[in-house]
Amino acid sequence: MEEERRKLESAVEALKVGQKKTAQKLFVEILNDNPEQDDAWVGLSLSTSHPERRIQYLRRALQINPGHTFARASLARLEKQAEYQQPAIASVPPTPKDPVTQRRWLEVYIGVGLAILIFFGALVGLALLYDQQAQAARIASLPIELTGNRYVFIEFYADW
C-alpha cells in the first residue's frame, strides 16, 4: 500500500513536469498490481493524448469509485467535446467526384472563355476599322494631293 502511494505520487510529479511517458509507465505498474486503483486510472487518462482512451480510462475509474468528482467532471468535458466534434465532421457534404460532371464544368469554362475572347476580338476589330475609315475621311478632306512619293499642298492659305 505504501509503495503504491509512493508510485502514485511519483507519477503525479512526472505529469506535473510534463513527462507523460514516465507517468504512464508508473500508472500502468500501479494498475498491474492493483487494477481497482481509481486515482491511477484518472492519472492514466491524463497521461495519454487519445480522447477515446481518456474516456475509456475515466469510465473505468468511475466504475470503481462513482463518487470521484475529478473523473466525473473530466469525463463530462471530454464527452461534450466529442459531441461538438462529431456533428461538424458529419455535416460536411462530400465533394462530387463524378468525372463526367467535372468534364462538363471544364467544357463550360472553356466555352465561356472563348466567347469572351471572340467578343473582345470583334470589338477591337471594329474599333480599328472605324479608326481607318475616320483617318481616310480626314485625309480626303485635307487640301493636299499625293504625287509620287510627295505630298503637294493645294490652295493653302494662311490668314494673318
Steps between C-alpha positions, in 0.01 A plus 500: 500500500783738589694420183184548294450846656866587432473393135176696467667815635800449269270461203310817591829690531609368158171627355555843656841539335370376163651150496190321377678180393659454841172572675319259270748222584455557873119503473508174303725342765256606773203362302680171437534460875156640589251540213246652743707816564269778374760778529738302278230473233442876517876560480528264206229700322705817554815342361354407161408732215238274337149624594343155457748342741458787747123445502550126543741546796272755671199269463700221662591732791131588544406131499738449791408822685177668375561793736833604344423866422804569281436190287132596460579860401776398256280237340213748457737751338648241263159365399377854431805564279432175315138608441612831351758339274278222363222712341758732344658207319167346404353828371767555233348385170717274290649662192382356168763289334303423184743544206213567257381794711854633533551474125175684431610786724833511320322519165277781629799699626686457172189596300437813705867598473497460123176701467652785702817487291302513173285788629798714594679408175197621302493825700867565429451419131204739471696773679791459259268503200325814622836667566621418145180640348523816711864546405418453131221759528738751665763448233240541228390832650854643508596741224793281388570270213733199488734518203753221481650480844437862591212691642414821319295759681227653291341832576660546836434843636579643829315798637707727711 
